[in-house]
Amino acid sequence: MTTVTFSDCVVVRESGSGKALLIYIDDLGEDKWIPKSVIDDDSEVWADHADGCGPGKLVIKEWFATKEQMI
């Protein structure tokens, strides 16, 4: 599956259900809700705790980035 990478991303918070992360994406200059299910294993940003909150690269599935008009 094709992926898209964004740099300098930071997790702002996790959704109440725990299924999505609100992530500040520096390349876009805004926060976006990203379902955990579309975050690739190569991502450095993947959780709302110190180990995976960033700053770092966010790697997500291309179909989702296209759907959300992120690319």
PLY file of the C-alpha trace (Angstrom):
ply
format ascii 1.0
element vertex 71
property float x
property float y
property float z
element edge 70
property int vertex1
property int vertex2
end_header
0.00 0.00 0.00
1.27 3.45 -0.88
1.98 5.89 1.95
2.53 9.62 2.42
5.03 11.11 4.88
4.71 14.42 6.73
7.57 15.83 8.82
7.69 17.57 12.20
4.36 16.23 13.48
3.22 16.25 17.11
0.29 14.45 18.75
-2.01 17.00 20.39
-4.41 14.50 21.97
-6.19 11.19 21.57
-9.93 10.87 20.87
-12.23 9.73 23.66
-12.66 6.37 21.93
-8.91 5.96 21.56
-9.28 5.24 17.84
-7.84 8.51 16.47
-5.16 11.07 17.20
-5.33 14.82 16.76
-1.97 15.56 15.18
-0.38 18.92 14.40
1.10 18.53 10.92
3.74 21.19 10.34
3.72 20.65 6.54
0.03 21.68 6.51
0.22 24.19 9.36
-2.83 22.69 11.08
-4.22 19.94 13.30
-5.90 16.90 11.71
-7.75 13.93 13.20
-5.98 10.80 11.99
-7.47 7.35 12.63
-4.88 5.05 14.15
-5.85 2.46 11.54
-4.29 4.55 8.73
-0.99 5.22 10.52
1.82 3.13 9.04
4.30 1.12 11.11
7.11 3.37 9.79
5.55 6.41 11.50
7.48 8.01 14.37
4.24 9.63 15.60
1.66 7.07 16.72
0.59 7.66 20.33
-0.32 10.38 22.80
2.50 9.55 25.22
6.20 10.42 25.22
7.34 7.41 23.17
5.25 8.24 20.12
3.97 11.78 20.46
6.67 13.56 18.41
7.98 15.66 17.00
8.63 13.22 14.23
7.49 11.94 10.87
3.91 10.84 10.34
3.42 8.11 7.74
-0.17 7.45 6.68
-1.98 5.62 3.91
-2.15 7.65 0.69
-5.86 7.00 0.09
-6.67 8.67 3.42
-4.44 11.68 2.74
-6.09 12.09 -0.65
-9.61 11.74 0.80
-8.86 14.37 3.44
-7.24 16.70 0.86
-3.90 16.61 2.66
-1.99 16.11 -0.59
0 1
1 2
2 3
3 4
4 5
5 6
6 7
7 8
8 9
9 10
10 11
11 12
12 13
13 14
14 15
15 16
16 17
17 18
18 19
19 20
20 21
21 22
22 23
23 24
24 25
25 26
26 27
27 28
28 29
29 30
30 31
31 32
32 33
33 34
34 35
35 36
36 37
37 38
38 39
39 40
40 41
41 42
42 43
43 44
44 45
45 46
46 47
47 48
48 49
49 50
50 51
51 52
52 53
53 54
54 55
55 56
56 57
57 58
58 59
59 60
60 61
61 62
62 63
63 64
64 65
65 66
66 67
67 68
68 69
69 70
